[in-house]
Amino acid sequence: MYIYNVTINIEEAVHDKWLKWMQEKHIPEMLNLGKFHKALMTRVIEERKEGITYSIQYTTDSKETLEKYYNKEAKKMRQKSIQLFAGKFVAFRTELEVIFESINFKN
């Protein structure tokens, strides 16, 4: 299993609009591509003076599926963010390979 992680710092002036767009439009569109089966959005807890930082993690089954996303949809999906929020955010992307996962159902 692989996680495609996108870390984004968004300016406070457009934060609320961006957050709504992410939750109602962008993340559902990403999941509807058929490449990712789960999305987790978290806020990075840090002492930053500018902007608010989030991590969005999209889970996929394999490196091959992630490569298909890069080759077919990534440019189009990134362009939508740029059209709406150009100059208002900084993003970087990382890939994570899941080695082990354990879930405690008792809590």
N, C-alpha and C positions, 0 to 999 in steps of 0.2 A: 504494500500500500504506500502511496505517495501523498504528500501534502504540498499544494501550491500555495505559498504564503505571500500575501501582499501587505506590506506595511506602508501606511499612508499617514502623513501629517497634513491636516487640513486647517486652513485659516479659520479662526473663530467667526469672522464676519459671514461666512457661508456655511458654517458647520451644520446648522439645523436643516437647511435645504439639502445639503449633501447627505446627511445621515438618513433622512427620509428617502431620498433617491436610492441610496444603497440598499436599504431594507425593502423598499417596495418595488424597485425596478431592476437595479443592477444584479444583486445577488440572485433573485429569482431567474433572471435571464441567464446567468452563468449556470445555474442548476438545470435549466431547460435545454442547455446545449447537449446534454446527454453524456458529458465527459466526467462530471463530478457528481458524487452521490450525497455529499454533505458539505455544509458551510458553517463555519463558526466565526463570529465577529467578536473581538475583544478590544477593550480600551487599554492602551498601554499606560500603566501607572508610573508616572515620572514627574520630575520637577522641571518642566519646560517653561520657558518664558513666552514662547510663541507657538500658537496652534495647538491642536489636539491630535494625538497619535492613536491610530487603530491598527490592529492586525486582523486580516481576514484570511482564514485558512480554508481552502477548498480541498476536500479529500477525493482522491481518484484511485483506481485499482492498480495502475502500473505507469511506469516511465513512458511506455509506448503511447498510452492514452493521453498523457500530458503533452507529448510531442505532437500528437494529432491536434490538440488544442492550439499549441503554438503555431502550427502550420496553417490551420484553417480559420480560427476565430480570434486569436489573441489581438491582432492588430485592430480589427473592427471593434472589439470590446473596449480596448484602451482608448480608441478614438472618441468613443461616446463620453468618457470621463473628461477628456481634453476639451471637447466641444462645450460642455456645460460648466467646467470649473478650471479653465485654462489659467495658469499663473497663480492659482489659489491652493495648490497642493504639491507635495513632493512624495513620490512613491518609489519603493524598491521592492524587488521580488526575490524570493528564495525558494528552493525546492528542499523538501525534507523527506527522507525515507523513514517510514515507520519500522522500527526494529522489534518493538515489543509493546503490547498494550494490555493493561489489566484494569478490570472494572470491579469495584466493590459495591455489590447490590445491597449490603446490609445497612448502609447509611442512607 
